[in-house]
């Protein structure tokens, strides 16, 4: 059986049925990829615009502190991501 583009998305819709209205996802699939990417960017921007709505856990704060400490210890702007992550 060949998996089409919509089958994995429909599967995710079943998993997330409590969160995402399947008709919204089905409507979204009518748009081409470039338009859907723009939609995702807009959704992401709307989430990023309200950071207090997604509190950071203590474990996440510890990881951020660890990465910041590593960054300050190795201030090489050319490759600090490789040392921190």
Helices and strands as residue ranges (DSSP letters): H 5-15, H 22-28, H 33-48, G 51-53, H 58-73, H 80-84
